[in-house]
Amino acid sequence: MNGLVFDNTPLSHFTRAGRLDVLRTLVSAYSCVVPGEVVAEIHDGLEGYPELATLLPAFGGWLEVKDLTGPAEVVAFARYKAELGGGPTKNTGEAVVLAWTKVHGGIAIVDERVGSRIAQREGIAVHGTLWLLVNGVRSGLLTRSEAETIVDELAATDMALPCDGAGFFAWAYREGQM
């Protein structure tokens, strides 16, 4: 699969920032998968963040919803969920994204550090939200100024990021992404 497999965090924060259109543009060259469990997390967040309703029409459109059904997927999910912990609901999105990507390939889009470390250890391609912005700048889809503004807009939704907009390019160079 030459695609991206999304966790809840990037989808929710782009939507809450009113920048879902930008996310769609940034990922237009990829097939995009969202596991059903992540869709359920989005639905669960509607009460606290009603603006997430604007994301719902994308499911079944440019965001293809996939459920874990095969034995290899379920076994991988159980292993990652056990390692990530958090009871019946916490870290479910990360575990299911890792499981789907491990079995089917692609790139897991996960912002949480522990999930990213597990992916790296397991040989699963993984990147976070800021990687999407870096790629947008490198491919000419975003200007430097637009990327910096989006970082600040995402941070305004209480997204945990390693930098603000002004520090985005310094971060990208330090991380070897630019």
C-alpha positions as YAML, in Angstrom:
chain: A
units: angstrom
residues:
- id: 1
  name: MET
  ca: [0.00, 0.00, 0.00]
- id: 2
  name: ASN
  ca: [1.35, 3.43, -0.88]
- id: 3
  name: GLY
  ca: [-0.69, 5.35, 1.59]
- id: 4
  name: LEU
  ca: [-1.13, 7.00, 4.91]
- id: 5
  name: VAL
  ca: [-2.87, 5.45, 7.90]
- id: 6
  name: PHE
  ca: [-4.25, 8.11, 10.23]
- id: 7
  name: ASP
  ca: [-4.58, 8.25, 13.97]
- id: 8
  name: ASN
  ca: [-7.10, 10.60, 15.57]
- id: 9
  name: THR
  ca: [-4.74, 13.43, 16.55]
- id: 10
  name: PRO
  ca: [-3.88, 14.94, 13.14]
- id: 11
  name: LEU
  ca: [-7.43, 14.56, 11.85]
- id: 12
  name: SER
  ca: [-8.99, 16.12, 14.94]
- id: 13
  name: HIS
  ca: [-6.59, 19.02, 15.23]
- id: 14
  name: PHE
  ca: [-6.64, 19.98, 11.54]
- id: 15
  name: THR
  ca: [-10.44, 19.90, 11.75]
- id: 16
  name: ARG
  ca: [-10.61, 21.90, 14.98]
- id: 17
  name: ALA
  ca: [-8.23, 24.47, 13.47]
- id: 18
  name: GLY
  ca: [-10.56, 24.84, 10.49]
- id: 19
  name: ARG
  ca: [-7.82, 23.58, 8.15]
- id: 20
  name: LEU
  ca: [-9.17, 20.22, 6.99]
- id: 21
  name: ASP
  ca: [-8.98, 21.58, 3.43]
- id: 22
  name: VAL
  ca: [-5.22, 22.01, 3.86]
- id: 23
  name: LEU
  ca: [-4.82, 18.47, 5.18]
- id: 24
  name: ARG
  ca: [-6.75, 17.11, 2.20]
- id: 25
  name: THR
  ca: [-4.45, 19.01, -0.17]
- id: 26
  name: LEU
  ca: [-1.32, 17.82, 1.67]
- id: 27
  name: VAL
  ca: [-2.33, 14.15, 1.36]
- id: 28
  name: SER
  ca: [-3.86, 14.29, -2.13]
- id: 29
  name: ALA
  ca: [-1.03, 12.22, -3.64]
- id: 30
  name: TYR
  ca: [-1.69, 9.35, -1.21]
- id: 31
  name: SER
  ca: [-4.43, 6.88, -0.51]
- id: 32
  name: CYS
  ca: [-5.60, 7.58, 3.03]
- id: 33
  name: VAL
  ca: [-6.91, 4.99, 5.49]
- id: 34
  name: VAL
  ca: [-8.61, 5.62, 8.81]
- id: 35
  name: PRO
  ca: [-9.27, 2.54, 10.94]
- id: 36
  name: GLY
  ca: [-12.83, 2.19, 12.19]
- id: 37
  name: GLU
  ca: [-11.68, 2.50, 15.80]
- id: 38
  name: VAL
  ca: [-10.22, 5.94, 15.00]
- id: 39
  name: VAL
  ca: [-13.53, 6.96, 13.41]
- id: 40
  name: ALA
  ca: [-15.22, 5.89, 16.66]
- id: 41
  name: GLU
  ca: [-12.82, 8.12, 18.62]
- id: 42
  name: ILE
  ca: [-13.79, 11.06, 16.39]
- id: 43
  name: HIS
  ca: [-17.48, 10.35, 17.03]
- id: 44
  name: ASP
  ca: [-16.78, 10.17, 20.78]
- id: 45
  name: GLY
  ca: [-15.15, 13.62, 20.59]
- id: 46
  name: LEU
  ca: [-18.16, 15.32, 18.99]
- id: 47
  name: GLU
  ca: [-19.72, 16.31, 22.30]
- id: 48
  name: GLY
  ca: [-16.66, 18.25, 23.41]
- id: 49
  name: TYR
  ca: [-15.70, 19.45, 19.94]
- id: 50
  name: PRO
  ca: [-18.80, 19.79, 17.74]
- id: 51
  name: GLU
  ca: [-16.66, 21.14, 14.89]
- id: 52
  name: LEU
  ca: [-15.44, 17.56, 14.36]
- id: 53
  name: ALA
  ca: [-18.74, 16.98, 12.56]
- id: 54
  name: THR
  ca: [-17.18, 18.70, 9.53]
- id: 55
  name: LEU
  ca: [-14.76, 15.75, 9.30]
- id: 56
  name: LEU
  ca: [-17.47, 13.08, 9.10]
- id: 57
  name: PRO
  ca: [-18.26, 13.49, 5.35]
- id: 58
  name: ALA
  ca: [-14.61, 12.70, 4.54]
- id: 59
  name: PHE
  ca: [-15.03, 9.16, 5.88]
- id: 60
  name: GLY
  ca: [-15.82, 6.96, 2.92]
- id: 61
  name: GLY
  ca: [-14.57, 9.72, 0.62]
- id: 62
  name: TRP
  ca: [-10.92, 10.74, 0.56]
- id: 63
  name: LEU
  ca: [-10.46, 8.99, 3.92]
- id: 64
  name: GLU
  ca: [-11.14, 5.29, 3.42]
- id: 65
  name: VAL
  ca: [-12.46, 3.59, 6.56]
- id: 66
  name: LYS
  ca: [-11.06, 0.11, 7.20]
- id: 67
  name: ASP
  ca: [-11.82, -2.28, 10.04]
- id: 68
  name: LEU
  ca: [-9.46, -4.86, 11.45]
- id: 69
  name: THR
  ca: [-10.93, -8.18, 10.40]
- id: 70
  name: GLY
  ca: [-8.11, -10.57, 9.54]
- id: 71
  name: PRO
  ca: [-6.30, -12.69, 12.11]
- id: 72
  name: ALA
  ca: [-2.92, -11.01, 11.47]
- id: 73
  name: GLU
  ca: [-4.49, -7.56, 12.03]
- id: 74
  name: VAL
  ca: [-6.25, -8.60, 15.23]
- id: 75
  name: VAL
  ca: [-3.16, -10.29, 16.65]
- id: 76
  name: ALA
  ca: [-1.00, -7.23, 15.87]
- id: 77
  name: PHE
  ca: [-3.62, -4.93, 17.43]
- id: 78
  name: ALA
  ca: [-3.75, -7.03, 20.63]
- id: 79
  name: ARG
  ca: [0.03, -6.96, 20.93]
- id: 80
  name: TYR
  ca: [0.32, -3.18, 20.39]
- id: 81
  name: LYS
  ca: [-2.65, -2.42, 22.64]
- id: 82
  name: ALA
  ca: [-1.15, -4.52, 25.43]
- id: 83
  name: GLU
  ca: [2.16, -2.67, 25.08]
- id: 84
  name: LEU
  ca: [0.56, 0.78, 24.93]
- id: 85
  name: GLY
  ca: [-1.86, 0.01, 27.78]
- id: 86
  name: GLY
  ca: [-4.48, 2.49, 28.89]
- id: 87
  name: GLY
  ca: [-7.50, 0.30, 29.57]
- id: 88
  name: PRO
  ca: [-10.25, -0.38, 27.07]
- id: 89
  name: THR
  ca: [-10.22, 3.02, 25.34]
- id: 90
  name: LYS
  ca: [-6.92, 4.87, 25.83]
- id: 91
  name: ASN
  ca: [-4.30, 4.33, 23.10]
- id: 92
  name: THR
  ca: [-6.68, 2.25, 20.99]
- id: 93
  name: GLY
  ca: [-6.24, 4.53, 17.98]
- id: 94
  name: GLU
  ca: [-2.45, 4.27, 18.03]
- id: 95
  name: ALA
  ca: [-2.61, 0.48, 18.46]
- id: 96
  name: VAL
  ca: [-5.01, -0.02, 15.56]
- id: 97
  name: VAL
  ca: [-3.03, 2.31, 13.26]
- id: 98
  name: LEU
  ca: [0.17, 0.41, 14.06]
- id: 99
  name: ALA
  ca: [-1.56, -2.93, 13.48]
- id: 100
  name: TRP
  ca: [-3.08, -1.89, 10.15]
- id: 101
  name: THR
  ca: [0.22, -0.45, 8.91]
- id: 102
  name: LYS
  ca: [2.26, -3.45, 10.10]
- id: 103
  name: VAL
  ca: [0.04, -5.83, 8.14]
- id: 104
  name: HIS
  ca: [-0.77, -3.74, 5.05]
- id: 105
  name: GLY
  ca: [2.16, -1.34, 4.75]
- id: 106
  name: GLY
  ca: [2.04, 2.39, 4.22]
- id: 107
  name: ILE
  ca: [2.99, 5.15, 6.61]
- id: 108
  name: ALA
  ca: [1.42, 5.47, 10.05]
- id: 109
  name: ILE
  ca: [0.59, 9.09, 10.90]
- id: 110
  name: VAL
  ca: [0.94, 9.09, 14.67]
- id: 111
  name: ASP
  ca: [1.97, 12.03, 16.83]
- id: 112
  name: GLU
  ca: [2.26, 10.29, 20.18]
- id: 113
  name: ARG
  ca: [5.86, 9.55, 21.08]
- id: 114
  name: VAL
  ca: [5.39, 6.06, 22.53]
- id: 115
  name: GLY
  ca: [3.42, 4.85, 19.51]
- id: 116
  name: SER
  ca: [6.06, 6.31, 17.19]
- id: 117
  name: ARG
  ca: [8.86, 4.55, 19.07]
- id: 118
  name: ILE
  ca: [7.05, 1.22, 18.88]
- id: 119
  name: ALA
  ca: [6.56, 1.73, 15.14]
- id: 120
  name: GLN
  ca: [10.24, 2.47, 14.61]
- id: 121
  name: ARG
  ca: [11.25, -0.58, 16.62]
- id: 122
  name: GLU
  ca: [8.84, -2.74, 14.60]
- id: 123
  name: GLY
  ca: [10.04, -1.42, 11.23]
- id: 124
  name: ILE
  ca: [6.75, 0.38, 10.58]
- id: 125
  name: ALA
  ca: [7.11, 3.62, 8.61]
- id: 126
  name: VAL
  ca: [5.82, 6.38, 10.88]
- id: 127
  name: HIS
  ca: [5.64, 10.15, 10.79]
- id: 128
  name: GLY
  ca: [3.69, 12.87, 12.56]
- id: 129
  name: THR
  ca: [1.64, 15.87, 11.59]
- id: 130
  name: LEU
  ca: [4.61, 18.19, 11.14]
- id: 131
  name: TRP
  ca: [6.07, 15.82, 8.55]
- id: 132
  name: LEU
  ca: [2.94, 16.43, 6.47]
- id: 133
  name: LEU
  ca: [3.61, 20.17, 6.62]
- id: 134
  name: VAL
  ca: [7.28, 19.73, 5.73]
- id: 135
  name: ASN
  ca: [6.28, 17.66, 2.71]
- id: 136
  name: GLY
  ca: [3.77, 20.34, 1.76]
- id: 137
  name: VAL
  ca: [6.51, 22.97, 1.72]
- id: 138
  name: ARG
  ca: [8.97, 20.73, -0.14]
- id: 139
  name: SER
  ca: [6.37, 19.91, -2.81]
- id: 140
  name: GLY
  ca: [5.27, 23.53, -3.24]
- id: 141
  name: LEU
  ca: [1.78, 22.97, -1.81]
- id: 142
  name: LEU
  ca: [2.52, 25.38, 1.07]
- id: 143
  name: THR
  ca: [4.68, 28.45, 1.42]
- id: 144
  name: ARG
  ca: [6.95, 28.87, 4.40]
- id: 145
  name: SER
  ca: [4.59, 31.47, 5.84]
- id: 146
  name: GLU
  ca: [1.53, 29.26, 5.37]
- id: 147
  name: ALA
  ca: [3.24, 26.34, 7.13]
- id: 148
  name: GLU
  ca: [4.25, 28.53, 10.07]
- id: 149
  name: THR
  ca: [0.68, 29.85, 10.36]
- id: 150
  name: ILE
  ca: [-0.78, 26.34, 10.30]
- id: 151
  name: VAL
  ca: [1.59, 25.20, 13.05]
- id: 152
  name: ASP
  ca: [0.33, 28.08, 15.21]
- id: 153
  name: GLU
  ca: [-3.30, 27.29, 14.32]
- id: 154
  name: LEU
  ca: [-2.79, 23.65, 15.31]
- id: 155
  name: ALA
  ca: [-1.12, 24.73, 18.56]
- id: 156
  name: ALA
  ca: [-4.15, 26.94, 19.28]
- id: 157
  name: THR
  ca: [-6.26, 23.76, 19.41]
- id: 158
  name: ASP
  ca: [-4.05, 22.54, 22.28]
- id: 159
  name: MET
  ca: [-2.17, 20.14, 20.03]
- id: 160
  name: ALA
  ca: [1.12, 19.18, 21.66]
- id: 161
  name: LEU
  ca: [3.83, 20.22, 19.21]
- id: 162
  name: PRO
  ca: [7.61, 20.44, 19.58]
- id: 163
  name: CYS
  ca: [7.68, 24.01, 18.24]
- id: 164
  name: ASP
  ca: [5.59, 27.03, 17.39]
- id: 165
  name: GLY
  ca: [5.23, 28.44, 13.88]
- id: 166
  name: ALA
  ca: [8.26, 30.70, 14.19]
- id: 167
  name: GLY
  ca: [10.41, 27.74, 15.24]
- id: 168
  name: PHE
  ca: [8.97, 25.27, 12.73]
- id: 169
  name: PHE
  ca: [11.77, 25.45, 10.16]
- id: 170
  name: ALA
  ca: [14.51, 25.33, 12.79]
- id: 171
  name: TRP
  ca: [12.81, 22.21, 14.19]
- id: 172
  name: ALA
  ca: [12.52, 20.67, 10.69]
- id: 173
  name: TYR
  ca: [16.23, 21.23, 10.01]
- id: 174
  name: ARG
  ca: [17.25, 19.87, 13.43]
- id: 175
  name: GLU
  ca: [15.15, 16.75, 12.79]
- id: 176
  name: GLY
  ca: [16.68, 16.26, 9.34]
- id: 177
  name: GLN
  ca: [13.37, 16.77, 7.57]
- id: 178
  name: MET
  ca: [14.47, 19.76, 5.50]
...
